[in-house]
Amino acid sequence: MEKILTKEEIDALVAAVFEGTLVPEKELAKGGVQAEQFDLLDIEAHRVIPNLDIVYDGFIRYNRVTMSNRLGRMVEIKKEEARPFKFGEFLSVLPSPVCLAIYKMDPLKGAALIAFDSTLVFTIVDSILGGSGVSSGQGMNRLFTSIELRLVEKIVKDALADLEKAWAPLCPVSMNLLRLEMNPRLVNIVPPEYQVVTMSMKIQIEETVGNMILAIPFMTIEPIRDKLKRGVQMDMMAVDPLWSYRLSEELLEAPLDVSVEMGGATITLSELLELGPGDTVMLESSGKDELVVKVGGAKKFLGIAGVSGGNKAVQISRALHGGGED
């Protein structure tokens, strides 16, 4: 009967590989039997989510301003570390107490979350209520009250609005807060063995530093991996309105060569060689005919010759496009 590994045996085998206590190549060499390799938990393949850092960079730019305005204090946000976790392991490393905001990313499937540590929560609450914004350290290990959660909810909704703006250039999504939770054991956005990608951020509110962690399941962003890959190209093709305006202003000041053809004549080579000072060449067109006006050597307009302010001039009568009449 064929031997099938249990889930516990598979987890133990994968853990041994990641810890380095088991090297698949050496084990295969011992037996001398060729075996197919199956990637049971391809963490490395999931580790690099292209251009996800661009989304978080945009979020930091937006949220730094939003949170500063909300709290009335200077706020600095810095990225710390992006790494994958099994969801169960991620919940186990969260600080206690912690405020977890679970939200949907429509139209993507599943849910994601934002985690705030107690230092950040109490600093936010103190700032909103008009305090000094500096955590005293007393009572930091207690659970949050319903009033404190309501105040933090304002910051969470601000963060979700900024996340929408940050995601918009790559994939427009709608962020909807589902609920706030203090007990990680009651959070089950994905099964414990599923992978999530996390981004840790340091939030400095004047002298106080707290932590915020954003976690998104791989299964949620996997359908838009190709869009994320094309993100850099999209950014390169994006038009900067200020740059376009400055270019237009500079173009208006660019010098151009303008010339007017008064007419033409056909003569033989012998007649050309016999020309001397004072000779006259009769043009085939009269002065009343429309003349071709060239801009940069290209035919652009037709006009009538005349005089303006004592200077020879041409009055534009028609525009030409592509060498023909408009």
C-alpha positions as CSV (number, residue, x, y, z in Angstrom):
1,M,0.0,0.0,0.0
2,E,1.3,3.5,-0.9
3,K,2.6,5.5,2.0
4,I,0.9,8.9,2.3
5,L,2.3,11.5,4.7
6,T,-0.1,13.1,7.2
7,K,-0.4,16.8,7.6
8,E,1.7,16.8,10.8
9,E,4.5,14.9,9.0
10,I,4.4,17.3,6.1
11,D,4.7,20.3,8.4
12,A,7.6,18.7,10.3
13,L,9.3,17.9,7.0
14,V,9.0,21.5,5.7
15,A,10.1,22.9,9.1
16,A,13.2,20.8,9.0
17,V,14.1,22.0,5.5
18,F,13.7,25.7,6.5
19,E,15.7,25.2,9.7
20,G,18.5,23.6,7.7
21,T,18.5,20.3,9.7
22,L,17.4,18.4,6.6
23,V,19.0,19.0,3.2
24,P,16.9,17.4,0.4
25,E,19.9,17.1,-2.0
26,K,21.9,15.1,0.5
27,E,18.9,12.9,1.4
28,L,18.3,12.1,-2.3
29,A,22.0,11.3,-2.8
30,K,21.9,8.7,0.0
31,G,19.2,6.6,-1.6
32,G,20.4,6.7,-5.1
33,V,16.8,6.7,-6.3
34,Q,15.7,9.6,-8.6
35,A,12.6,11.3,-7.1
36,E,10.6,14.2,-8.3
37,Q,10.8,17.3,-6.2
38,F,7.5,18.9,-5.1
39,D,7.5,22.4,-3.5
40,L,5.1,21.8,-0.6
41,L,5.3,25.4,0.7
42,D,6.8,27.8,-1.8
43,I,7.5,30.7,0.5
44,E,10.3,32.1,-1.6
45,A,8.0,32.3,-4.6
46,H,5.6,34.3,-2.6
47,R,8.3,36.4,-0.8
48,V,8.7,38.9,-3.6
49,I,5.4,40.6,-4.5
50,P,6.4,43.0,-7.3
51,N,5.7,46.6,-6.7
52,L,3.9,46.1,-3.4
53,D,6.5,48.3,-1.8
54,I,5.4,51.1,-4.2
55,V,1.9,50.8,-2.8
56,Y,3.2,51.1,0.8
57,D,5.4,54.1,-0.2
58,G,2.4,55.9,-1.5
59,F,0.4,55.0,1.6
60,I,3.2,56.4,3.8
61,R,3.2,59.7,1.9
62,Y,-0.6,60.1,2.2
63,N,-1.0,58.8,5.8
64,R,1.8,60.9,7.2
65,V,-0.1,64.0,6.3
66,T,-3.6,62.6,7.2
67,M,-2.5,61.4,10.6
68,S,-0.7,64.6,11.4
69,N,-3.8,66.7,10.6
70,R,-6.0,64.3,12.6
71,L,-3.8,64.4,15.7
72,G,-2.5,67.9,15.4
73,R,1.0,66.6,15.9
74,M,4.0,65.9,13.7
75,V,3.9,62.2,12.6
76,E,6.7,60.3,10.8
77,I,6.2,56.8,9.3
78,K,9.0,54.5,8.2
79,K,8.9,51.1,6.7
80,E,10.6,48.4,8.8
81,E,10.4,45.0,7.3
82,A,8.3,43.0,4.7
83,R,8.1,39.3,5.2
84,P,5.8,36.3,4.7
85,F,4.2,34.4,7.6
86,K,1.9,31.5,8.0
87,F,-1.2,33.3,9.3
88,G,-1.2,31.3,12.5
89,E,2.4,32.2,13.2
90,F,1.8,35.8,12.4
91,L,-1.0,36.0,15.1
92,S,1.3,34.4,17.6
93,V,4.0,37.0,17.3
94,L,1.7,40.0,17.7
95,P,2.2,42.1,20.8
96,S,-0.4,42.0,23.6
97,P,-2.7,43.9,23.9
98,V,-3.2,44.7,20.2
99,C,-5.9,46.4,18.1
100,L,-6.7,44.5,14.9
101,A,-8.7,46.2,12.2
102,I,-10.1,43.7,9.7
103,Y,-11.1,45.1,6.3
104,K,-12.2,44.1,2.8
105,M,-10.5,45.0,-0.4
106,D,-13.3,44.9,-3.0
107,P,-13.4,43.5,-5.6
108,L,-10.5,41.2,-4.3
109,K,-11.5,38.1,-2.4
110,G,-10.8,37.6,1.3
111,A,-10.0,40.2,4.0
112,A,-6.8,41.9,5.3
113,L,-5.9,43.5,8.5
114,I,-4.0,46.3,10.2
115,A,-2.5,45.8,13.7
116,F,-1.7,48.6,16.1
117,D,0.3,48.0,19.3
118,S,-0.8,49.4,22.6
119,T,1.8,52.2,22.6
120,L,0.4,53.5,19.3
121,V,-3.2,53.1,20.4
122,F,-2.8,55.0,23.7
123,T,-0.8,57.7,22.1
124,I,-3.5,58.2,19.4
125,V,-6.2,58.3,22.0
126,D,-4.3,60.8,24.2
127,S,-3.6,63.1,21.3
128,I,-7.2,63.1,20.1
129,L,-8.4,63.9,23.6
130,G,-6.1,66.9,23.8
131,G,-3.4,65.3,26.0
132,S,0.4,65.5,25.7
133,G,0.5,62.5,23.3
134,V,3.3,60.9,25.4
135,S,2.6,57.5,26.8
136,S,3.2,57.3,30.6
137,G,3.7,53.5,30.5
138,Q,1.1,53.0,33.2
139,G,-1.8,50.7,32.4
140,M,-0.3,49.8,29.0
141,N,-1.1,46.1,29.3
142,R,-4.8,46.5,29.8
143,L,-7.4,45.9,27.1
144,F,-8.8,48.9,25.3
145,T,-12.1,50.4,26.2
146,S,-15.0,50.8,23.7
147,I,-14.4,54.6,23.7
148,E,-10.7,54.1,22.9
149,L,-11.6,51.8,20.1
150,R,-14.1,54.3,18.7
151,L,-11.3,56.9,18.6
152,V,-8.9,54.5,17.0
153,E,-11.5,53.7,14.4
154,K,-11.2,57.2,13.0
155,I,-7.5,56.6,12.4
156,V,-8.2,53.3,10.9
157,K,-10.7,54.7,8.4
158,D,-8.2,57.5,7.5
159,A,-5.6,54.8,6.9
160,L,-8.0,52.8,4.7
161,A,-8.8,55.9,2.6
162,D,-5.1,56.5,2.1
163,L,-4.6,52.8,1.2
164,E,-7.3,53.3,-1.5
165,K,-5.3,56.2,-3.0
166,A,-2.1,54.2,-2.8
167,W,-3.6,51.2,-4.6
168,A,-5.4,53.2,-7.2
169,P,-2.5,53.5,-9.8
170,L,-2.0,49.7,-9.8
171,C,-5.4,48.3,-9.0
172,P,-8.4,50.4,-7.9
173,V,-9.9,48.8,-4.8
174,S,-12.5,49.8,-2.2
175,M,-11.4,49.5,1.4
176,N,-14.3,48.7,3.8
177,L,-13.7,48.3,7.5
178,L,-15.4,45.1,8.9
179,R,-14.7,45.3,12.6
180,L,-12.0,46.0,15.3
181,E,-10.8,43.1,17.4
182,M,-8.5,42.9,20.4
183,N,-8.2,39.1,20.6
184,P,-6.1,37.6,17.8
185,R,-7.7,34.2,18.4
186,L,-11.0,35.6,17.1
187,V,-9.5,36.7,13.8
188,N,-9.6,34.2,11.0
189,I,-9.2,36.0,7.7
190,V,-7.6,32.9,6.3
191,P,-6.8,29.4,7.7
192,P,-3.7,29.3,10.0
193,E,-1.6,27.5,7.5
194,Y,-2.2,30.0,4.7
195,Q,0.5,32.6,3.8
196,V,0.2,36.3,4.4
197,V,2.6,39.1,3.5
198,T,3.2,41.6,6.2
199,M,4.7,45.1,6.3
200,S,5.9,46.5,9.6
201,M,6.0,50.3,10.1
202,K,7.3,52.5,12.8
203,I,4.9,55.4,13.6
204,Q,6.6,58.3,15.5
205,I,4.2,60.8,17.0
206,E,6.5,63.5,18.2
207,E,8.6,61.7,20.9
208,T,6.6,58.5,21.1
209,V,7.2,55.5,18.7
210,G,4.6,52.8,18.1
211,N,4.2,50.0,15.6
212,M,1.7,49.3,12.8
213,I,1.6,46.1,10.8
214,L,-0.3,45.6,7.6
215,A,-1.0,42.0,6.6
216,I,-2.6,40.8,3.3
217,P,-3.2,37.1,2.4
218,F,-1.3,35.9,-0.7
219,M,-4.5,34.4,-2.0
220,T,-6.0,38.0,-2.0
221,I,-3.3,39.6,-4.2
222,E,-2.4,36.6,-6.3
223,P,-5.0,37.4,-9.0
224,I,-3.5,40.8,-9.5
225,R,0.2,39.7,-9.5
226,D,0.5,40.5,-13.3
227,K,-1.0,44.0,-12.7
228,L,1.6,44.6,-10.0
229,K,4.4,43.4,-12.3
230,R,3.2,46.0,-14.9
231,G,3.1,48.7,-12.2
232,V,6.5,50.2,-13.1
233,Q,5.6,50.5,-16.7
234,M,2.3,52.2,-15.8
235,D,4.2,54.7,-13.7
236,M,6.6,55.4,-16.5
237,M,3.8,56.1,-18.9
238,A,1.9,58.3,-16.4
239,V,1.7,62.0,-17.3
240,D,2.8,64.5,-14.7
241,P,0.4,67.5,-15.0
242,L,3.1,69.9,-13.8
243,W,5.6,68.5,-16.2
244,S,3.2,68.8,-19.1
245,Y,2.4,72.4,-18.1
246,R,6.0,73.4,-17.9
247,L,6.7,71.7,-21.3
248,S,3.9,73.7,-22.9
249,E,5.2,76.9,-21.5
250,E,8.7,76.2,-22.8
251,L,7.3,75.2,-26.2
252,L,5.5,78.6,-26.5
253,E,8.9,80.3,-26.2
254,A,10.7,78.1,-28.7
255,P,12.0,80.1,-31.8
256,L,10.8,79.0,-35.2
257,D,12.0,79.7,-38.8
258,V,9.1,81.1,-40.9
259,S,9.5,81.6,-44.7
260,V,7.2,82.7,-47.5
261,E,7.5,81.5,-51.0
262,M,6.8,84.5,-53.3
263,G,6.5,82.2,-56.3
264,G,8.6,80.1,-58.7
265,A,9.9,80.2,-62.2
266,T,11.3,77.6,-64.6
267,I,14.5,78.4,-66.6
268,T,17.1,76.4,-68.5
269,L,20.5,75.7,-67.2
270,S,22.0,77.9,-70.0
271,E,19.7,80.8,-69.0
272,L,20.8,80.4,-65.4
273,L,24.5,80.5,-66.4
274,E,23.9,83.7,-68.4
275,L,22.3,85.5,-65.5
276,G,24.1,88.6,-64.2
277,P,23.5,91.6,-61.9
278,G,20.4,93.5,-62.8
279,D,18.7,90.7,-64.7
280,T,15.1,90.0,-63.9
281,V,13.4,86.6,-63.5
282,M,9.7,86.6,-64.0
283,L,7.7,84.5,-61.6
284,E,5.0,82.2,-62.8
285,S,2.5,83.5,-60.2
286,S,1.2,87.0,-59.6
287,G,1.5,89.0,-56.3
288,K,-2.3,88.6,-55.8
289,D,-2.1,84.8,-55.6
290,E,-2.0,83.0,-52.2
291,L,1.5,82.3,-51.1
292,V,2.8,79.2,-49.2
293,V,4.0,80.0,-45.7
294,K,6.5,77.4,-44.3
295,V,7.2,76.9,-40.6
296,G,10.5,75.0,-39.9
297,G,10.6,74.1,-43.6
298,A,7.1,72.5,-43.5
299,K,4.1,73.9,-45.4
300,K,1.7,75.1,-42.8
301,F,-0.4,78.1,-44.2
302,L,-1.5,80.0,-47.2
303,G,-1.5,83.8,-47.2
304,I,-1.8,87.0,-49.1
305,A,1.2,89.3,-49.5
306,G,0.9,92.9,-48.3
307,V,2.4,95.7,-46.2
308,S,2.0,96.3,-42.5
309,G,3.6,99.2,-40.7
310,G,5.9,99.9,-43.7
311,N,7.2,96.3,-43.6
312,K,6.4,93.5,-46.0
313,A,3.9,91.1,-44.5
314,V,1.7,88.1,-45.2
315,Q,-1.9,87.8,-44.0
316,I,-2.8,84.1,-43.2
317,S,-5.8,83.0,-45.1
318,R,-5.9,79.2,-44.7
319,A,-4.1,76.5,-42.7
320,L,-2.6,73.4,-44.3
321,H,-2.3,70.0,-42.7
322,G,-0.2,67.1,-44.0
323,G,0.8,69.1,-47.1
324,G,-2.8,69.6,-48.1
325,E,-5.6,72.1,-47.5
326,D,-7.5,72.1,-44.2
